[in-house]
């Protein structure tokens, strides 16, 4: 069951990391496992993100669901705490909404973490969860399910910028100017941007 859960969540976590998310894929998957028990609920909130005082945005449309949970207050676990959770249209929306939260100054240590282990600790220290064992549990899930491999997969060889630009300047750009068909021009434009992305350059 949990392996099937990971198979669904991992590609999304890796994709968002490649697109600029500060969250390591291993941490994101482990957090989703911990918060849901490895169950894909219909409300698609995989990260334990409460409604709070937030307002609807591009990723959260304002929908919510209420369940009971537990919290730790002053070192004491309190069961039966009623909580309102954000409900999402997709898993990716959930993660993207969480990334908006992590852009706040409060989570600077989360964004600045250099390793997955450091990031799990930062999540607790920044107050994302009240469970004092939160980071330990995340690290245990990363270890038990070998989630670090998804952090390695996100790092791909980068094409040399000079090589990419030479290909664009000497072949793609002249071909674009000579092309009579708009579809061909669109394809060449797309190809040039793919080379730019592969070499760490902004697209045009």
N, C-alpha and C positions, 0 to 999 in steps of 0.2 A: 504493500500500500504506500509506504513512504518513498520507496524508490520510484513509483509511478508519479507521486507528487513532485518529486525532485525533477523528473523528466519533463514535467510541464513548466515548472518555475525557472529552472536553470537557464534555458535559452533566453528568457525575458531578462533575467538578471545580468547575463553577459552582454546582451544587446544594449541595455541602458548604460552599463559601465563603458562600453565602447563609444557611446554617444555623449559621454561626459559626466555621468553620475559619479558622485564621490564614494558610493558604497561598493565595497568589494563584493563580487558575486557570492563568494563563500559565506560572507556575513549576511547578505540579503536572504539567501536560501535557508541558512540556519535560523534566522529570525522568523521566517515564514513557517518553518517546521515547529519552532517552539511556540509561536503564538496560536497556531491552528491545530497542533497535534498531527500535522500531515494530512489534514482534511480540507478539501476545496469546498468551502461553503458557498452557497448561492450569492451571498453579499460580497464576495471576493475581496474582503479586507483581510489580508494575510499578515499584516504587521501590527495589529493591535492599536490602530490609530482611532482615538476617540473623537467625537464630534467637537467637544470643547467649545471655544468661542469663535471658531473659524467660520468663514463665509464661503459659499460655493465658489468654485473656480473652474478652470478648464478641465480638470480631472475629476473633481468631486462635485456632483450636481446637487448636493444637499440632502440626499437620501440617507436614512440611518436605520439601525436596528438596535434593540435594547436586549441585553442579556445580563445575567449575574456573573460576577467574576470574583477574584480575590486580590487584595492589595496588602502591602506591608507598610504599616505606619509606626514609626519610632521603634522598629525592630520587631513588631508584633504583627503576625498575619491575621487579617480580618477577612472572613469568608462572607459570601452572600452580598457583596457590594454590587449595586445596580449600576450599569454603565451603558452609555449610548455610543455605538460604534458607527463610523462612516461606512456607507454601503456604496460599492462601485459597479460600474458597467463592465469593467475588465480588470484583470490582474495588473496589466501595464499601467492603467490609470491609478491604481492603488499605489504602486511603487513611485510613479511620477509625482503624485500628491505628497508622498512621504519625502521625496527629494526637495520639494518646495519648503517643507518644514525644516529640513536639515540646512537650508540656506540661511536660517536665522542665526544671529550672533551666538545664541546659546549653544549651538552645536558646532562651534568652530573646531573643537577638538575631534569631533567625528569626521569632519571634512579634511582635517589635516593629518589624520592617521596614516602612517606609512606602511603598516601591516594589518592584516585581518585581525590578529590578536589584539593589537593596540586599539583597533576600531571597536571591538566588542566591549572592551573596558570603557572606552570613551562614551559609548551609548548609555552605560549605567551612570557614569560620573556626571554626564550632562543631564541626567534626570529623565531619560526616556522611559525607564521602568523603575518600579519601587522594589522589586525583588533583588536583594543583595547578592544573590547567586546568579543573576542574569548573565553576566559575561562568562562565568564558568560554564553555564549550561550551553551557551552559544558555542564556546570553544569545544565542548564535548561533542556537540552535533557535527561541527566541522571535522573533527577528528574521526568520529564513528562512521561518517558517510563519505569521508575523503573529499570534502567539498573544496579543498584548496586547489584541486585540479582545474576548477572553473576559473580561478584567478590566473592560472598559467595560460589557459586557453585564450584569455582576453588579450594577451600580449602577442602580437603578430609582428613578423619582420617588417620594418618600414622601408619603403622604397626610397632611394636617395632622391632628394629634391632636385638636384641638378639633372639627374637622368630623366626624371619625370618631366621637367620643364623642357628638356631637349626634345623629347618625344612629342610634346604638345606643340612646340614652336616649329619643328622641322617636318612634322607629318600631319598631326591632327588639325592645326590651325590653317595651313594651306589647303588641306582637303575640305575643310569647312567652307572656306571662301570660294572654292571651285564647285561645290555641290549645288545643284539646281533644285534638288528635292528637299522640302522642309523636313521630312522624316529623317533623311540622311543627316541634315544639319543638327537636328535634335539628338540623334544618336551620337554624333561626334562631340557635341557639347557635353552629353552625359559621360562619354568615355574620358574626356579631358578632366571632368570633375572627379571621376573615380580615381584617376592618376593623382590628382591633387590630394584627395583624401588619403590615399595609400602612402603619400609622402609627407603627410602632416601639414598640408597647406590648406588655406580656406578655399571653399568652392566659389565659383563665379556664376 
